[in-house]
Amino acid sequence: MNLLRATGTIGGLTMVSRVAGFVRDMLLARILGPGMAADSFFVAFQLPNIFRRLFAEGAFAAAFVPLFSRKLGKDGELDAAEKFSSEVVSVFVPTLILFVALFEIAMPAIIWLMASGFQEIPGKFELTVALARITFPYLFLISMVALLAAILNSMSRFAAGASFPILLNIVLIAALLLGDNASILIGDFARGPDGDEIVVAYFLAGGVALGGVVQLLWLWFWMKRSGFRLKFQRPRLTKDVKELGVIILPAAFGAGVYQISQLVQLFFATQLASGSVSHLNFADRLNQLPLGVIGIALGTAILPALSRHIGSGDKAEADKVQSNAIELAMLLTFPAAGALMICAPAFVNAIFLGGQFDAEDARITSNVLAALVAGLPAYVLIKVLTPAFFSRKDTRTPVYAAAIVLGFFITFNIVMIERLGIVGIASATAVGAWLNVVMLYTILQRRGHYRLNAGLVGRLFGQLLATAAMVGALYFVIPPLSAWFGGSIIERVLSIAALVSTGMLVYFAVAALTGAIDRSKIALLLKRKATD
């Protein structure tokens, strides 16, 4: 497997999805603004997404991919892998249906647990429950999508699995535009201070469910085209299915610490002033861009390779894959974090300011973003380090690390939320992520599974120096461009382009001078395929 090419494929398509997501959130900020309807929709949308990332894309993928990779024949035979996948899906589907049905029935209680603070605003709690009941079936659809994506990724067909998020964003953009026009026409329904926004929120919720259908059809098409046959049969707890279940349960916590933190994070945010959930969501949209393009892409790409190398007892190759992933991840993440931190007001104003999203909203969102991205390298490293545990079928160790981090996060917010507000929630998330990284790496090192080599440490230090130089350059470039960040579309685009080009030029120039970029390693990644 060519790690850089696989990461590039996943990261490139994820970038397209993130750009489409920006367009979606730009429209959402202008049409809804940070208020009652937006808060309610974000909670309703987060609910299936958190469970999707936690179980479907987190625990399920972490457990399924190593087992599936073992079933693949050396010469590409699919019979054993098809049999295993069919056994899994036959248990997976009824379990998902039951889970979704129970949540639909218990939705008022679940929203109360997640967002009890919404009851203080008339109609907000009820709206959130109604929207969540529309969006939650998306969990079933996207979980099936995650299963198909895991199959395709294990067969090194990364493009299809990385492209499906684009479809959801396209559907949601269409729903926003239709909802905005419909809110003008449906006058009677839209009476009240938030009437128009509520109409748009309902259209968005429906778009989530429709987007899941479109994504499932897309992945099913590509699975069929790959020649893989998935058969539905009577559910049976076979030996392989039981092994998968045993691995999934602890992995649901260990691999999903970030999602669990988001769930708790959402609870604390709903206890604050109206609009806090929206401010956190808009800030996290910018934070998620490098996390998805770099961290998720690398984590997805290296898990099958690590599983094969560790399964064959080739520790040297496994260490190379792990080191290459860390080096490539930090080469891109350090400058992204530094740029987002110092340019937070510039980016937020240029992307979101306008319509229902005013200057005060931009100020709050900028502060939240600066706090969030302090932990961006850690979020990415978690994605890169956890496959080292899951490829060894060790899902218990990350559980302990996750429990400590979650305990810290909750304690920090209980003590500091009144003093720091929404910025405190973001700060606790960042600090908790670094704590998680330290524990994961320390455990890997002590067990002899992985250790940073001196050359890699030196290049990481060079990357930090290059990032510091870039931040210094941007500090002087921002003031002359400040008037453009909230100007016309052309001025906003040009100002952001100026910041990005300046940052990249300075960072990569200094990185090359300090030896932070191992050009021979990059050339090797481009030209060779790692031994399977």
VENPE-V237851 format. One record per pair of residues at least 24 apart in sequence whose ideal C-beta (glycine too) atoms are under 8 Angstrom apart, sorted by the first residue. I is the first residue (numbers start at 1). GAP is how many residues later the second one is. D is the distance in Angstrom with one decimal. If there is no record, write none. Layout:
I|GAP|D / I|GAP|D
This chain:
1|155|6.1 / 1|300|7.4 / 1|303|7.1 / 1|304|5.0 / 1|528|6.2 / 1|529|5.5 / 1|531|7.1 / 2|523|6.9 / 2|524|7.6 / 2|526|7.3 / 2|527|5.1 / 2|528|7.4 / 3|298|6.1 / 3|299|6.7 / 3|302|7.1 / 3|318|6.5 / 3|321|5.6 / 3|322|6.9 / 3|325|7.5 / 3|522|5.7 / 3|527|6.6 / 4|324|6.9 / 4|518|7.2 / 4|521|3.9 / 4|522|5.8 / 5|521|7.5 / 6|150|7.1 / 6|152|5.5 / 6|295|4.1 / 7|290|5.0 / 7|291|5.4 / 7|294|4.9 / 7|321|6.8 / 9|149|4.8 / 9|150|5.5 / 9|153|6.5 / 10|148|5.1 / 10|151|7.8 / 10|152|4.4 / 10|286|7.6 / 10|287|3.8 / 10|290|5.7 / 10|291|6.1 / 11|282|4.5 / 11|283|6.5 / 11|286|4.0 / 12|150|8.0 / 13|146|6.4 / 13|149|3.9 / 13|150|4.8 / 13|153|7.1 / 14|148|5.8 / 14|151|7.3 / 14|278|4.7 / 14|279|4.9 / 14|282|6.8 / 14|283|5.8 / 15|274|7.7 / 15|278|5.1 / 16|147|7.8 / 16|150|5.6 / 17|145|7.9 / 17|146|7.7 / 17|148|4.0 / 17|149|4.6 / 17|152|6.2 / 17|275|7.4 / 18|270|6.9 / 18|271|4.7 / 18|274|5.8 / 18|275|6.5 / 20|146|5.6 / 20|149|3.7 / 20|150|6.4 / 20|153|7.1 / 21|144|7.9 / 21|148|5.2 / 21|264|6.5 / 21|267|7.8 / 22|263|6.8 / 22|267|7.8 / 22|329|6.4 / 23|146|7.4 / 23|150|6.0 / 24|145|5.2 / 24|148|5.1 / 24|149|5.1 / 24|152|6.8 / 25|256|7.8 / 25|257|6.3 / 25|260|5.0 / 25|326|8.0 / 25|327|7.3 / 26|325|5.9 / 26|326|6.3 / 27|146|6.6 / 27|149|4.9 / 27|150|7.3 / 28|148|6.2 / 28|176|7.7 / 29|253|6.2 / 29|323|4.4 / 29|325|7.6 / 29|326|7.0 / 29|327|7.0 / 29|328|4.1 / 29|332|7.9 / 30|322|7.9 / 30|324|5.2 / 30|325|3.1 / 30|326|6.1 / 30|327|6.1 / 31|145|6.2 / 31|148|7.9 / 31|149|5.2 / 31|166|7.5 / 31|169|5.8 / 31|324|6.5 / 31|325|6.7 / 32|165|5.0 / 32|168|6.0 / 32|169|7.1 / 32|246|7.9 / 32|324|6.2 / 33|164|7.5 / 33|245|7.6 / 33|322|6.7 / 33|323|2.5 / 33|324|5.3 / 33|325|7.8 / 33|328|7.1 / 34|240|8.0 / 34|241|3.6 / 34|242|8.0 / 34|244|3.4 / 34|245|5.6 / 34|248|7.4 / 34|322|7.8 / 34|323|6.8 / 34|327|5.2 / 34|331|8.0 / 35|159|6.5 / 35|162|6.5 / 35|239|6.4 / 35|240|5.9 / 35|243|7.1 / 35|321|7.2 / 36|85|6.2 / 36|87|7.5 / 36|88|5.1 / 36|91|7.2 / 36|158|4.9 / 36|161|7.2 / 36|162|8.0 / 36|238|6.2 / 37|90|7.2 / 37|157|5.4 / 37|160|3.5 / 37|161|5.1 / 37|163|6.8 / 37|164|4.3 / 38|159|7.1 / 38|163|7.4 / 38|237|7.7 / 38|239|7.7 / 38|240|4.5 / 38|243|8.0 / 39|79|7.4 / 39|85|7.1 / 39|89|7.8 / 39|231|7.6 / 39|235|6.4 / 39|236|6.7 / 39|237|7.7 / 39|238|4.3 / 39|239|5.6 / 40|78|7.3 / 40|84|6.0 / 40|87|4.5 / 40|88|4.2 / 40|91|5.6 / 40|161|6.2 / 41|90|5.8 / 41|160|4.5 / 41|163|5.4 / 41|164|6.6 / 42|235|5.2 / 42|236|6.2 / 42|239|4.8 / 43|68|7.2 / 43|71|6.5 / 43|72|5.3 / 43|75|7.7 / 43|85|5.3 / 43|88|7.9 / 43|89|7.1 / 43|223|6.5 / 43|227|6.9 / 43|234|6.3 / 44|84|5.9 / 44|87|3.7 / 44|88|4.1 / 44|90|7.3 / 44|91|4.8 / 44|92|8.0 / 44|161|6.0 / 45|90|5.7 / 45|159|7.6 / 45|160|7.7 / 45|163|6.1 / 46|216|7.1 / 46|217|8.0 / 46|220|5.8 / 47|63|7.4 / 47|67|7.1 / 47|85|5.5 / 47|88|6.9 / 47|89|6.2 / 48|87|5.7 / 48|88|5.2 / 48|89|7.8 / 48|90|4.5 / 48|91|4.0 / 48|94|7.0 / 48|160|7.6 / 49|89|7.9 / 49|93|7.9 / 50|209|5.0 / 50|212|5.7 / 50|213|5.2 / 50|216|7.8 / 51|88|5.4 / 52|86|7.7 / 52|87|5.8 / 52|90|4.8 / 52|91|6.4 / 52|94|7.0 / 53|203|6.5 / 53|205|7.7 / 53|206|4.4 / 54|198|6.0 / 54|201|7.9 / 54|202|3.7 / 54|205|4.3 / 54|206|6.7 / 55|88|7.1 / 55|193|7.6 / 55|197|5.7 / 55|201|7.4 / 56|83|7.7 / 56|86|6.3 / 56|87|4.0 / 56|89|7.9 / 56|90|3.8 / 56|91|7.5 / 57|89|4.9 / 58|193|7.2 / 58|194|6.9 / 58|197|4.2 / 58|198|4.1 / 58|201|6.4 / 59|189|4.9 / 59|190|7.8 / 59|192|4.0 / 59|193|3.8 / 59|194|8.0 / 59|195|7.9 / 59|196|5.4 / 59|197|6.2 / 59|336|8.0 / 60|83|7.4 / 60|86|6.2 / 60|87|7.1 / 60|90|7.1 / 60|188|6.2 / 61|85|6.4 / 61|88|7.9 / 61|89|5.0 / 61|239|7.8 / 61|242|7.6 / 62|185|7.7 / 62|189|4.8 / 62|193|4.6 / 62|241|7.2 / 62|324|7.2 / 62|325|7.6 / 62|328|4.2 / 62|333|7.1 / 63|181|5.5 / 63|184|3.9 / 63|185|4.6 / 63|188|5.3 / 63|327|7.2 / 63|332|7.2 / 64|24|7.0 / 64|83|7.4 / 64|86|5.1 / 64|180|6.5 / 65|85|5.6 / 65|88|6.9 / 65|89|5.4 / 65|238|5.3 / 65|239|5.9 / 65|242|6.6 / 65|325|8.0 / 66|237|7.3 / 66|241|4.2 / 66|245|7.7 / 66|324|6.5 / 66|325|5.8 / 66|327|6.5 / 67|173|6.7 / 67|176|6.7 / 67|177|6.0 / 67|180|7.7 / 68|82|6.9 / 68|83|6.7 / 68|86|4.8 / 69|85|5.4 / 69|235|5.3 / 69|238|4.9 / 69|239|6.0 / 69|242|7.6 / 70|237|7.7 / 70|241|6.5 / 72|82|6.8 / 72|83|7.3 / 78|149|7.1 / 78|150|6.0 / 78|151|7.7 / 81|70|7.8 / 81|73|7.8 / 81|147|7.7 / 82|146|6.5 / 82|147|5.3 / 82|148|7.0 / 82|149|7.5 / 84|156|5.3 / 85|62|7.7 / 85|66|6.0 / 85|143|7.7 / 85|145|5.7 / 86|144|5.9 / 86|145|4.4 / 86|146|7.3 / 86|147|6.0 / 87|146|7.5 / 87|149|6.6 / 87|151|5.1 / 87|153|6.3 / 87|154|5.3 / 88|59|7.4 / 88|152|7.7 / 88|153|6.0 / 88|156|6.3 / 89|55|7.9 / 89|58|6.4 / 89|141|6.0 / 89|143|6.6 / 90|142|5.9 / 90|143|4.9 / 90|144|6.7 / 90|145|4.8 / 90|146|7.1 / 91|144|4.8 / 91|145|7.5 / 91|146|6.9 / 91|150|5.6 / 92|51|7.4 / 92|52|7.8 / 92|55|6.5 / 93|51|7.5 / 93|139|7.2 / 94|141|5.9 / 96|43|7.3 / 96|44|4.7 / 96|47|5.5 / 96|48|7.5 / 97|43|6.6 / 99|40|7.5 / 100|36|6.2 / 100|37|5.9 / 100|39|5.9 / 100|40|5.0 / 103|33|5.6 / 103|36|7.9 / 104|29|5.8 / 104|32|6.3 / 104|33|7.9 / 107|25|5.5 / 107|26|5.3 / 107|29|7.2 / 113|154|7.6 / 114|149|7.2 / 114|152|6.1 / 114|153|5.7 / 114|156|6.9 / 115|151|7.3 / 115|152|7.1 / 115|155|3.8 / 116|154|7.1 / 116|155|7.7 / 117|153|4.3 / 117|154|4.3 / 117|155|7.4 / 118|152|5.9 / 121|153|6.1 / 123|71|8.0 / 124|150|7.8 / 127|71|6.5 / 127|74|7.1 / 130|72|7.9 / 131|70|6.0 / 131|71|7.0 / 131|74|4.4 / 134|68|7.4 / 134|71|4.0 / 134|72|6.0 / 134|74|7.3 / 134|75|6.2 / 135|70|5.0 / 135|73|4.4 / 135|74|6.5 / 137|72|5.6 / 137|75|7.2 / 138|70|5.0 / 138|71|5.6 / 138|73|7.4 / 138|74|4.3 / 140|72|7.8 / 141|68|7.6 / 141|71|3.1 / 141|72|6.2 / 141|74|6.8 / 141|75|5.2 / 142|70|5.5 / 142|73|6.7 / 144|72|5.5 / 144|75|8.0 / 145|67|7.4 / 145|70|4.9 / 145|71|5.4 / 145|74|5.2 / 148|68|7.7 / 148|71|4.0 / 148|72|6.5 / 148|74|7.8 / 148|75|5.1 / 148|82|7.9 / 149|70|6.1 / 151|72|6.4 / 151|77|6.1 / 151|79|7.8 / 152|67|7.3 / 152|70|6.4 / 152|71|6.5 / 152|74|6.5 / 152|76|7.9 / 153|147|6.0 / 153|151|6.7 / 154|150|5.4 / 155|71|6.3 / 155|73|7.2 / 156|148|7.3 / 157|65|7.3 / 157|69|5.8 / 158|142|7.3 / 158|143|7.0 / 160|58|7.6 / 160|59|6.4 / 160|62|3.8 / 160|63|7.9 / 161|58|7.3 / 161|139|7.7 / 162|135|7.4 / 162|138|7.8 / 163|55|7.5 / 164|51|4.4 / 164|54|5.4 / 164|55|5.8 / 165|50|7.7 / 167|44|6.4 / 167|47|4.9 / 167|48|5.3 / 167|51|5.9 / 168|40|7.5 / 168|43|3.8 / 168|44|7.4 / 168|46|7.5 / 168|47|6.0 / 171|36|5.1 / 171|39|5.6 / 171|40|3.9 / 171|43|6.0 / 172|32|6.3 / 172|35|4.7 / 172|36|7.0 / 172|39|6.3 / 174|33|7.0 / 175|28|4.6 / 175|29|5.3 / 175|31|6.5 / 175|32|3.0 / 175|35|7.7 / 176|24|6.6 / 176|27|7.1 / 176|28|6.4 / 176|31|7.7 / 178|25|5.7 / 179|24|3.0 / 179|25|6.4 / 197|159|7.9 / 247|146|6.2 / 247|148|5.5 / 250|145|4.3 / 250|146|5.2 / 250|148|7.9 / 250|149|4.9 / 251|139|6.6 / 251|144|4.0 / 251|147|7.6 / 253|145|7.6 / 253|146|4.9 / 253|149|5.3 / 253|150|7.4 / 254|132|7.1 / 254|135|7.2 / 254|141|5.4 / 254|142|7.5 / 254|143|7.2 / 254|144|2.8 / 254|145|4.6 / 254|147|7.3 / 254|148|5.4 / 255|131|5.7 / 255|135|6.9 / 255|140|7.5 / 255|143|6.6 / 256|146|7.7 / 257|125|7.2 / 257|141|7.2 / 257|144|7.4 / 257|145|3.8 / 257|148|5.8 / 257|149|6.8 / 257|179|6.2 / 258|121|6.5 / 258|124|6.7 / 258|175|7.4 / 260|142|7.0 / 260|146|6.0 / 261|144|7.2 / 261|145|6.5 / 261|148|5.5 / 261|168|5.9 / 261|171|6.4 / 264|142|6.9 / 264|145|6.2 / 264|146|6.1 / 264|149|7.7 / 265|144|7.6 / 265|160|5.5 / 265|164|6.1 / 268|145|4.9 / 268|149|5.8 / 268|157|5.3 / 269|153|6.3 / 269|156|6.0 / 271|146|7.2 / 272|145|7.5 / 272|149|5.9 / 272|150|5.7 / 273|148|8.0 / 275|86|7.1 / 275|89|7.9 / 276|145|7.5 / 276|146|4.7 / 278|83|8.0 / 279|82|6.7 / 279|85|4.9 / 279|86|4.8 / 279|89|5.6 / 279|143|5.9 / 280|88|5.8 / 280|142|5.9 / 280|145|6.9 / 280|146|7.0 / 282|66|7.4 / 282|70|5.8 / 282|75|8.0 / 282|83|5.0 / 283|65|7.6 / 283|82|5.0 / 283|83|7.8 / 283|85|4.0 / 283|86|4.0 / 283|89|5.7 / 283|143|6.9 / 284|88|6.4 / 286|54|6.1 / 286|58|8.0 / 286|61|6.0 / 286|62|7.4 / 286|65|7.5 / 286|83|5.6 / 286|87|7.8 / 287|53|7.1 / 287|82|6.6 / 287|85|4.6 / 287|86|5.6 / 287|89|6.3 / 287|92|7.9 / 289|47|7.8 / 290|42|6.9 / 290|43|5.9 / 290|46|3.9 / 290|47|7.5 / 290|50|7.7 / 290|86|6.3 / 290|90|7.3 / 291|85|6.7 / 291|88|5.2 / 291|89|6.2 / 291|92|7.7 / 293|39|7.9 / 294|34|8.0 / 294|35|5.5 / 294|38|5.0 / 294|39|5.5 / 294|42|7.5 / 294|86|5.5 / 295|34|6.6 / 295|38|7.4 / 295|84|6.1 / 295|85|3.6 / 295|86|7.9 / 295|87|7.6 / 295|88|3.8 / 295|89|6.8 / 296|87|5.9 / 298|27|4.9 / 298|30|6.7 / 298|31|5.4 / 298|82|7.5 / 298|85|6.5 / 298|86|5.5 / 299|84|3.8 / 299|85|6.0 / 299|87|7.0 / 299|88|5.9 / 301|24|7.8 / 302|82|7.1 / 302|85|5.4 / 303|84|4.3 / 303|87|6.7 / 303|88|6.3 / 305|225|6.1 / 305|227|7.9 / 306|81|5.3 / 306|82|6.5 / 306|85|3.8 / 307|84|4.4 / 308|224|5.5 / 309|221|8.0 / 309|222|8.0 / 310|81|5.0 / 310|82|5.8 / 311|80|8.0 / 314|217|7.4 / 317|213|6.4 / 317|214|5.9 / 318|73|7.6 / 319|131|6.1 / 320|210|7.3 / 321|209|6.4 / 322|62|7.6 / 322|66|6.0 / 322|128|5.4 / 323|129|7.5 / 323|130|6.7 / 323|133|5.5 / 324|197|7.0 / 324|201|6.4 / 325|59|4.9 / 326|55|7.1 / 326|58|5.8 / 326|126|7.5 / 326|130|6.8 / 326|134|7.9 / 327|129|5.8 / 327|132|6.2 / 327|133|7.4 / 327|191|7.0 / 327|194|7.0 / 328|197|7.6 / 329|51|5.0 / 329|52|6.8 / 329|54|8.0 / 329|55|5.3 / 330|47|6.3 / 330|50|7.7 / 330|51|7.7 / 330|130|5.6 / 330|133|5.6 / 331|132|5.8 / 331|180|7.5 / 331|185|7.2 / 331|186|6.8 / 333|43|6.0 / 333|44|4.9 / 333|47|4.7 / 334|43|6.1 / 334|129|4.9 / 334|130|6.2 / 334|132|7.6 / 334|133|4.4 / 335|128|7.9 / 335|131|7.2 / 335|132|5.3 / 335|135|5.7 / 335|168|6.4 / 335|169|7.6 / 335|172|4.5 / 336|37|7.8 / 336|40|6.5 / 337|36|4.9 / 337|37|7.2 / 337|39|4.0 / 337|40|5.7 / 337|130|7.6 / 338|129|4.4 / 338|130|7.6 / 338|132|5.9 / 338|133|4.7 / 339|131|6.9 / 339|132|7.6 / 339|135|6.5 / 339|160|7.3 / 339|161|7.6 / 339|164|4.9 / 340|29|6.5 / 340|30|7.8 / 340|33|4.3 / 340|36|7.1 / 341|28|8.0 / 341|29|5.1 / 341|32|5.2 / 341|33|6.7 / 341|130|7.7 / 342|129|5.3 / 342|132|5.3 / 342|133|6.3 / 342|136|7.3 / 343|131|6.1 / 343|135|6.7 / 343|156|5.6 / 344|25|4.4 / 344|26|4.5 / 344|29|7.6 / 345|140|7.4 / 346|132|6.0 / 346|135|7.3 / 346|136|7.5 / 346|139|4.9 / 346|149|7.0 / 346|150|7.2 / 346|153|6.3 / 347|149|6.9 / 349|136|4.2 / 349|137|4.8 / 349|143|8.0 / 350|135|4.8 / 350|136|7.5 / 350|142|4.2 / 350|143|7.9 / 350|145|6.2 / 350|146|5.2 / 351|141|7.8 / 353|132|7.8 / 353|133|5.1 / 359|127|7.9 / 364|58|6.9 / 367|56|5.1 / 368|54|5.6 / 368|55|5.8 / 368|58|4.8 / 369|57|7.8 / 371|52|5.2 / 371|55|3.7 / 371|56|4.5 / 371|58|8.0 / 371|59|6.2 / 372|54|4.5 / 372|57|6.5 / 372|58|6.2 / 373|57|7.7 / 374|53|7.4 / 374|56|4.3 / 375|54|6.1 / 375|55|2.8 / 375|56|6.9 / 375|57|7.6 / 375|58|4.0 / 375|59|6.1 / 376|54|7.9 / 378|52|7.1 / 378|55|3.7 / 378|56|4.4 / 378|58|6.9 / 378|59|4.7 / 379|54|5.2 / 381|56|4.7 / 381|59|8.0 / 381|60|7.9 / 382|51|6.4 / 382|54|5.7 / 382|55|6.1 / 382|58|7.0 / 385|52|6.9 / 385|55|4.6 / 385|56|6.3 / 385|59|6.9 / 386|54|7.0 / 388|56|5.7 / 388|61|6.1 / 388|62|5.8 / 389|51|7.6 / 389|55|7.8 / 392|57|7.2 / 397|43|8.0 / 397|46|5.7 / 398|42|6.9 / 400|39|8.0 / 401|35|5.6 / 401|38|4.3 / 401|39|5.8 / 401|42|7.4 / 402|34|7.1 / 404|31|7.1 / 404|35|6.8 / 405|27|4.6 / 405|28|7.7 / 405|30|5.5 / 405|31|4.7 / 405|34|7.8 / 406|26|7.7 / 408|24|5.4 / 408|27|6.2 / 455|63|7.7 / 458|57|7.0 / 459|56|6.6 / 459|57|5.2 / 459|58|7.4 / 459|59|5.9 / 460|56|7.8 / 461|55|7.8 / 462|49|6.3 / 462|52|3.8 / 462|53|5.4 / 462|54|3.0 / 462|55|7.9 / 463|48|6.2 / 463|53|4.4 / 465|45|6.6 / 465|49|5.4 / 465|51|7.2 / 466|40|7.8 / 466|41|5.0 / 466|42|7.5 / 466|44|4.0 / 466|45|3.9 / 466|48|6.2 / 466|50|5.4 / 467|40|6.5 / 469|37|5.6 / 469|38|7.2 / 469|41|4.4 / 470|33|5.0 / 470|36|4.7 / 470|37|4.1 / 470|40|7.3 / 473|29|5.9 / 473|30|7.2 / 473|33|4.4 / 474|25|6.3 / 474|28|6.5 / 474|29|5.7 / 477|25|5.2
